[in-house]
Amino acid sequence: MTDTVGDLVQRYLLDGGDEDLKRLLEVSESLAEIARTALRRSGIGPGWNVIECGCGPVGALTVLAELVGEPGRVTGVDLNPAAIQRAQSLASSLGLANVRAVVADADDLDSAALGGPFDLAYTRLFLLHQRDAARTLARIATVVRPGGWIIAQEPLRDPTPRSSPEHDSLMPGWHMMADLVTGFSGSDAAADDLPRRAAGSGLEVVRVDGSFAIGRPQRMFPIYAASLDAMRERAIAAGLVTAAELDALTGPLKAAAGGDYDWVTSPFFLDVTMRKPA
């Protein structure tokens, strides 16, 4: 590739015609550096065969493609066919020939059918949606080669995202998002005890770390508002929140994008680096 993957992403953000994919790429780009940092702990490099479980329409596919280079292979899997179609469309739009997206259930993965075994499996914002995170991790491990890596990045409910100066809707907005995800999925996968769950599923926990990503207010405040808006219809229908409660948070967050703020953080992500026993 003549251009770097980052160059291609920035060009798409400027010129791409799909507004929703642009929004999702903004989310992905805001987390790109903390993903690179976590992934590099495995020694990932050109030629690796990697998989992202729960990639959604974008995930970290562009970061993985950058790190494994043209000789490498990136497979994204998600249970949602519409998300997979959009992920493959994005890869095609960016000219990422080493990326393919496949409809698959992370709890029922077939290594041979997916092109495994893989050198590394990656998940982000995924295990919190699973009812049994330990079982899902154990299943993901079946498509990783002996001695291969699994890296999970999951957000903690606390500490909450921050901004400078502090914005009154940011903390309650994030807490609402976290509570809605739990309410939707019935998940038991609190990120706080993810290392213990990983060890319980037979994986070697190599390192536990964590960080915030810091971004421009013009990017980050709209991401939080858009994320709440994306949950709106389902959350109201489920009786988890009212339209008025959502509006009280999304309105100020949208307005803050044009305010006098210095920086805004992502949620705090717990990074768990695991290895499948050789």
C-alpha positions as a Markdown table, in Angstrom:
| # | Residue | x | y | z |
|---|---|---|---|---|
| 1 | Met | 0.0 | 0.0 | 0.0 |
| 2 | Thr | 1.4 | 3.3 | -1.0 |
| 3 | Asp | -0.5 | 5.3 | 1.6 |
| 4 | Thr | -0.5 | 4.2 | 5.2 |
| 5 | Val | -3.8 | 2.9 | 6.6 |
| 6 | Gly | -4.0 | 6.0 | 8.7 |
| 7 | Asp | -3.8 | 8.1 | 5.5 |
| 8 | Leu | -6.6 | 6.1 | 3.9 |
| 9 | Val | -8.8 | 6.5 | 7.0 |
| 10 | Gln | -8.3 | 10.2 | 7.1 |
| 11 | Arg | -9.1 | 10.5 | 3.4 |
| 12 | Tyr | -12.3 | 8.5 | 3.9 |
| 13 | Leu | -13.3 | 10.8 | 6.8 |
| 14 | Leu | -13.0 | 13.8 | 4.5 |
| 15 | Asp | -14.4 | 12.3 | 1.3 |
| 16 | Gly | -16.4 | 9.2 | 2.1 |
| 17 | Gly | -20.1 | 9.3 | 1.3 |
| 18 | Asp | -21.5 | 7.1 | 4.2 |
| 19 | Glu | -22.1 | 9.4 | 7.1 |
| 20 | Asp | -22.7 | 6.7 | 9.6 |
| 21 | Leu | -19.5 | 4.9 | 8.7 |
| 22 | Lys | -17.7 | 8.2 | 9.1 |
| 23 | Arg | -19.1 | 8.4 | 12.6 |
| 24 | Leu | -18.0 | 4.9 | 13.4 |
| 25 | Leu | -14.6 | 5.6 | 12.0 |
| 26 | Glu | -14.3 | 8.6 | 14.3 |
| 27 | Val | -15.0 | 6.3 | 17.2 |
| 28 | Ser | -12.4 | 3.8 | 16.0 |
| 29 | Glu | -9.8 | 6.6 | 15.3 |
| 30 | Ser | -10.3 | 8.0 | 18.8 |
| 31 | Leu | -9.3 | 4.7 | 20.3 |
| 32 | Ala | -6.6 | 3.8 | 17.7 |
| 33 | Glu | -3.6 | 4.7 | 19.7 |
| 34 | Ile | -4.5 | 2.8 | 22.8 |
| 35 | Ala | -5.4 | -0.2 | 20.6 |
| 36 | Arg | -1.9 | 0.0 | 19.0 |
| 37 | Thr | -0.2 | 0.2 | 22.4 |
| 38 | Ala | -2.1 | -2.9 | 23.7 |
| 39 | Leu | -1.6 | -4.9 | 20.5 |
| 40 | Arg | 2.2 | -4.2 | 20.3 |
| 41 | Arg | 2.7 | -5.9 | 23.7 |
| 42 | Ser | 2.3 | -9.2 | 21.9 |
| 43 | Gly | 5.0 | -8.4 | 19.4 |
| 44 | Ile | 2.6 | -8.3 | 16.5 |
| 45 | Gly | 4.2 | -7.6 | 13.2 |
| 46 | Pro | 4.1 | -8.1 | 9.4 |
| 47 | Gly | 2.7 | -11.4 | 8.3 |
| 48 | Trp | 0.7 | -12.2 | 11.4 |
| 49 | Asn | -2.7 | -13.9 | 11.0 |
| 50 | Val | -5.1 | -12.1 | 13.4 |
| 51 | Ile | -8.8 | -12.1 | 14.2 |
| 52 | Glu | -11.1 | -9.5 | 15.8 |
| 53 | Cys | -14.1 | -10.9 | 17.6 |
| 54 | Gly | -17.1 | -8.6 | 17.7 |
| 55 | Cys | -15.7 | -6.3 | 15.1 |
| 56 | Gly | -19.0 | -4.6 | 14.3 |
| 57 | Pro | -19.0 | -2.3 | 11.3 |
| 58 | Val | -15.4 | -1.0 | 12.0 |
| 59 | Gly | -13.8 | -2.1 | 15.2 |
| 60 | Ala | -10.0 | -2.1 | 15.2 |
| 61 | Leu | -9.8 | -3.7 | 11.7 |
| 62 | Thr | -7.9 | -0.7 | 10.3 |
| 63 | Val | -5.3 | -0.8 | 13.1 |
| 64 | Leu | -4.8 | -4.5 | 12.8 |
| 65 | Ala | -4.4 | -4.2 | 9.0 |
| 66 | Glu | -1.7 | -1.5 | 9.6 |
| 67 | Leu | 0.2 | -3.7 | 12.1 |
| 68 | Val | 0.2 | -6.9 | 10.1 |
| 69 | Gly | 0.9 | -5.2 | 6.8 |
| 70 | Glu | 0.3 | -6.5 | 3.3 |
| 71 | Pro | 1.8 | -10.0 | 4.1 |
| 72 | Gly | -0.6 | -10.4 | 7.1 |
| 73 | Arg | -4.2 | -11.4 | 7.3 |
| 74 | Val | -7.0 | -9.8 | 9.3 |
| 75 | Thr | -10.4 | -11.5 | 9.9 |
| 76 | Gly | -13.2 | -9.7 | 11.6 |
| 77 | Val | -16.2 | -11.7 | 12.9 |
| 78 | Asp | -19.5 | -10.5 | 14.2 |
| 79 | Leu | -22.9 | -12.1 | 14.7 |
| 80 | Asn | -24.7 | -9.2 | 12.9 |
| 81 | Pro | -24.8 | -9.7 | 9.1 |
| 82 | Ala | -25.5 | -6.0 | 8.5 |
| 83 | Ala | -22.4 | -5.0 | 10.5 |
| 84 | Ile | -20.3 | -7.5 | 8.6 |
| 85 | Gln | -21.5 | -6.2 | 5.3 |
| 86 | Arg | -20.5 | -2.7 | 6.3 |
| 87 | Ala | -17.1 | -3.8 | 7.7 |
| 88 | Gln | -16.3 | -5.5 | 4.3 |
| 89 | Ser | -17.6 | -2.4 | 2.5 |
| 90 | Leu | -15.3 | -0.2 | 4.5 |
| 91 | Ala | -12.3 | -2.5 | 3.9 |
| 92 | Ser | -13.0 | -2.4 | 0.2 |
| 93 | Ser | -13.4 | 1.4 | 0.2 |
| 94 | Leu | -10.0 | 1.7 | 1.9 |
| 95 | Gly | -8.4 | -0.8 | -0.4 |
| 96 | Leu | -7.5 | -3.2 | 2.5 |
| 97 | Ala | -7.1 | -6.4 | 0.5 |
| 98 | Asn | -5.8 | -8.2 | 3.6 |
| 99 | Val | -9.0 | -7.7 | 5.6 |
| 100 | Arg | -12.1 | -9.9 | 5.4 |
| 101 | Ala | -15.3 | -9.8 | 7.5 |
| 102 | Val | -17.3 | -13.0 | 8.3 |
| 103 | Val | -20.6 | -13.6 | 10.0 |
| 104 | Ala | -19.9 | -15.8 | 13.0 |
| 105 | Asp | -20.8 | -16.3 | 16.6 |
| 106 | Ala | -17.8 | -15.9 | 19.0 |
| 107 | Asp | -19.3 | -18.6 | 21.1 |
| 108 | Asp | -19.2 | -21.1 | 18.2 |
| 109 | Leu | -16.1 | -20.4 | 16.2 |
| 110 | Asp | -14.7 | -22.8 | 13.6 |
| 111 | Ser | -10.9 | -22.2 | 13.3 |
| 112 | Ala | -10.5 | -24.0 | 9.9 |
| 113 | Ala | -13.5 | -22.2 | 8.3 |
| 114 | Leu | -12.2 | -18.8 | 9.4 |
| 115 | Gly | -8.6 | -19.4 | 8.2 |
| 116 | Gly | -7.0 | -20.1 | 11.6 |
| 117 | Pro | -5.3 | -21.0 | 13.7 |
| 118 | Phe | -4.6 | -17.3 | 14.5 |
| 119 | Asp | -1.5 | -15.7 | 16.0 |
| 120 | Leu | -3.6 | -13.3 | 17.9 |
| 121 | Ala | -7.3 | -12.6 | 18.8 |
| 122 | Tyr | -8.5 | -9.2 | 19.8 |
| 123 | Thr | -11.7 | -7.9 | 21.4 |
| 124 | Arg | -12.8 | -4.4 | 22.4 |
| 125 | Leu | -16.1 | -3.3 | 23.9 |
| 126 | Phe | -17.2 | -6.9 | 23.3 |
| 127 | Leu | -17.0 | -9.0 | 26.4 |
| 128 | Leu | -19.3 | -6.6 | 28.3 |
| 129 | His | -22.1 | -7.8 | 25.9 |
| 130 | Gln | -21.5 | -11.5 | 26.8 |
| 131 | Arg | -23.6 | -13.3 | 29.4 |
| 132 | Asp | -20.6 | -15.5 | 30.3 |
| 133 | Ala | -17.3 | -13.8 | 29.6 |
| 134 | Ala | -15.1 | -16.7 | 30.7 |
| 135 | Arg | -16.9 | -19.1 | 28.4 |
| 136 | Thr | -16.5 | -16.7 | 25.5 |
| 137 | Leu | -12.8 | -16.2 | 26.2 |
| 138 | Ala | -12.4 | -20.0 | 26.3 |
| 139 | Arg | -14.1 | -20.3 | 22.9 |
| 140 | Ile | -12.0 | -17.6 | 21.4 |
| 141 | Ala | -8.9 | -19.4 | 22.6 |
| 142 | Thr | -9.8 | -22.5 | 20.5 |
| 143 | Val | -9.0 | -20.6 | 17.2 |
| 144 | Val | -5.7 | -19.3 | 18.5 |
| 145 | Arg | -2.5 | -21.3 | 18.0 |
| 146 | Pro | -0.7 | -22.7 | 21.1 |
| 147 | Gly | 1.4 | -19.9 | 22.5 |
| 148 | Gly | -0.7 | -17.3 | 20.7 |
| 149 | Trp | -2.2 | -14.2 | 22.1 |
| 150 | Ile | -5.6 | -12.9 | 23.2 |
| 151 | Ile | -5.9 | -9.1 | 24.0 |
| 152 | Ala | -9.1 | -7.7 | 25.4 |
| 153 | Gln | -9.8 | -4.0 | 26.0 |
| 154 | Glu | -12.9 | -3.4 | 28.0 |
| 155 | Pro | -14.2 | -0.1 | 29.5 |
| 156 | Leu | -14.6 | 0.3 | 33.3 |
| 157 | Arg | -17.8 | 2.0 | 34.6 |
| 158 | Asp | -15.5 | 4.0 | 36.9 |
| 159 | Pro | -13.4 | 6.0 | 36.7 |
| 160 | Thr | -15.6 | 7.9 | 34.4 |
| 161 | Pro | -14.5 | 9.9 | 31.3 |
| 162 | Arg | -13.2 | 13.4 | 32.1 |
| 163 | Ser | -13.0 | 16.8 | 30.3 |
| 164 | Ser | -11.2 | 20.1 | 31.0 |
| 165 | Pro | -13.1 | 22.0 | 32.2 |
| 166 | Glu | -15.5 | 19.5 | 33.6 |
| 167 | His | -18.7 | 19.0 | 31.8 |
| 168 | Asp | -21.8 | 18.2 | 33.9 |
| 169 | Ser | -23.3 | 15.7 | 31.5 |
| 170 | Leu | -20.2 | 13.6 | 30.8 |
| 171 | Met | -20.2 | 11.4 | 33.9 |
| 172 | Pro | -23.9 | 10.7 | 34.1 |
| 173 | Gly | -24.0 | 10.2 | 30.3 |
| 174 | Trp | -21.3 | 7.5 | 30.5 |
| 175 | His | -23.0 | 5.9 | 33.5 |
| 176 | Met | -26.2 | 5.7 | 31.6 |
| 177 | Met | -24.5 | 4.1 | 28.6 |
| 178 | Ala | -22.8 | 1.5 | 30.8 |
| 179 | Asp | -26.1 | 0.7 | 32.6 |
| 180 | Leu | -28.0 | 0.4 | 29.4 |
| 181 | Val | -25.5 | -2.1 | 27.9 |
| 182 | Thr | -25.8 | -4.2 | 31.0 |
| 183 | Gly | -29.6 | -3.9 | 30.9 |
| 184 | Phe | -29.7 | -5.0 | 27.2 |
| 185 | Ser | -27.4 | -8.0 | 27.5 |
| 186 | Gly | -27.8 | -9.2 | 31.1 |
| 187 | Ser | -24.1 | -9.6 | 31.0 |
| 188 | Asp | -22.0 | -10.7 | 34.0 |
| 189 | Ala | -18.8 | -9.5 | 32.3 |
| 190 | Ala | -17.8 | -6.7 | 34.6 |
| 191 | Ala | -14.4 | -5.6 | 33.3 |
| 192 | Asp | -13.1 | -5.1 | 36.8 |
| 193 | Asp | -12.6 | -8.8 | 37.3 |
| 194 | Leu | -11.7 | -9.7 | 33.7 |
| 195 | Pro | -8.2 | -10.9 | 34.6 |
| 196 | Arg | -9.7 | -13.4 | 37.1 |
| 197 | Arg | -12.2 | -14.6 | 34.6 |
| 198 | Ala | -9.4 | -15.1 | 32.0 |
| 199 | Ala | -7.3 | -17.1 | 34.4 |
| 200 | Gly | -10.4 | -19.2 | 35.2 |
| 201 | Ser | -10.9 | -20.0 | 31.5 |
| 202 | Gly | -7.4 | -21.5 | 31.4 |
| 203 | Leu | -5.5 | -18.5 | 29.9 |
| 204 | Glu | -2.2 | -17.2 | 31.1 |
| 205 | Val | -2.6 | -13.5 | 32.1 |
| 206 | Val | 0.6 | -11.9 | 31.0 |
| 207 | Arg | -0.2 | -8.3 | 31.8 |
| 208 | Val | -3.0 | -6.0 | 33.0 |
| 209 | Asp | -2.8 | -2.4 | 32.2 |
| 210 | Gly | -5.2 | 0.5 | 31.3 |
| 211 | Ser | -5.5 | 4.0 | 30.0 |
| 212 | Phe | -7.7 | 6.8 | 28.8 |
| 213 | Ala | -7.5 | 8.1 | 25.3 |
| 214 | Ile | -7.6 | 11.9 | 25.0 |
| 215 | Gly | -9.3 | 13.5 | 22.0 |
| 216 | Arg | -10.5 | 16.8 | 20.6 |
| 217 | Pro | -13.8 | 18.1 | 22.2 |
| 218 | Gln | -15.2 | 18.6 | 18.7 |
| 219 | Arg | -14.8 | 14.8 | 18.1 |
| 220 | Met | -15.4 | 13.3 | 21.5 |
| 221 | Phe | -18.5 | 15.1 | 22.8 |
| 222 | Pro | -20.5 | 14.2 | 19.6 |
| 223 | Ile | -19.3 | 10.6 | 19.9 |
| 224 | Tyr | -20.8 | 10.3 | 23.4 |
| 225 | Ala | -24.1 | 12.0 | 22.3 |
| 226 | Ala | -24.3 | 9.8 | 19.2 |
| 227 | Ser | -23.7 | 6.6 | 21.2 |
| 228 | Leu | -26.6 | 7.5 | 23.5 |
| 229 | Asp | -28.8 | 8.3 | 20.5 |
| 230 | Ala | -27.9 | 4.9 | 19.0 |
| 231 | Met | -29.4 | 3.3 | 22.1 |
| 232 | Arg | -32.4 | 5.5 | 22.2 |
| 233 | Glu | -35.1 | 3.5 | 20.5 |
| 234 | Arg | -34.2 | 0.2 | 22.1 |
| 235 | Ala | -33.7 | 1.6 | 25.6 |
| 236 | Ile | -37.0 | 3.4 | 25.6 |
| 237 | Ala | -38.9 | 0.4 | 24.3 |
| 238 | Ala | -37.3 | -1.7 | 27.0 |
| 239 | Gly | -38.4 | 0.7 | 29.7 |
| 240 | Leu | -34.8 | 1.3 | 30.8 |
| 241 | Val | -34.9 | 5.1 | 30.3 |
| 242 | Thr | -37.3 | 7.9 | 29.1 |
| 243 | Ala | -36.9 | 10.2 | 26.1 |
| 244 | Ala | -36.7 | 13.1 | 28.5 |
| 245 | Glu | -33.8 | 11.5 | 30.5 |
| 246 | Leu | -31.9 | 10.9 | 27.3 |
| 247 | Asp | -32.5 | 14.4 | 25.9 |
| 248 | Ala | -31.3 | 16.0 | 29.2 |
| 249 | Leu | -27.9 | 14.4 | 28.5 |
| 250 | Thr | -27.5 | 14.3 | 24.8 |
| 251 | Gly | -28.5 | 18.0 | 24.2 |
| 252 | Pro | -25.7 | 19.4 | 26.4 |
| 253 | Leu | -23.2 | 16.9 | 25.1 |
| 254 | Lys | -23.9 | 18.0 | 21.5 |
| 255 | Ala | -23.8 | 21.7 | 22.4 |
| 256 | Ala | -20.4 | 21.2 | 24.2 |
| 257 | Ala | -18.7 | 20.4 | 20.9 |
| 258 | Gly | -18.7 | 24.1 | 20.1 |
| 259 | Gly | -17.7 | 25.1 | 23.7 |
| 260 | Asp | -14.5 | 26.2 | 25.2 |
| 261 | Tyr | -13.0 | 22.9 | 26.3 |
| 262 | Asp | -9.3 | 21.8 | 26.1 |
| 263 | Trp | -9.7 | 18.0 | 25.9 |
| 264 | Val | -12.1 | 15.1 | 26.5 |
| 265 | Thr | -11.2 | 11.5 | 27.4 |
| 266 | Ser | -12.5 | 8.2 | 26.3 |
| 267 | Pro | -13.8 | 5.8 | 29.0 |
| 268 | Phe | -11.0 | 4.1 | 31.0 |
| 269 | Phe | -10.1 | 0.9 | 29.2 |
| 270 | Leu | -8.7 | -2.1 | 31.1 |
| 271 | Asp | -6.2 | -3.9 | 28.8 |
| 272 | Val | -5.8 | -7.6 | 29.6 |
| 273 | Thr | -3.0 | -9.3 | 27.7 |
| 274 | Met | -3.4 | -13.1 | 27.7 |
| 275 | Arg | -1.6 | -16.1 | 26.2 |
| 276 | Lys | -2.9 | -19.5 | 25.3 |
| 277 | Pro | -0.7 | -22.2 | 26.9 |
| 278 | Ala | 1.7 | -23.7 | 24.5 |
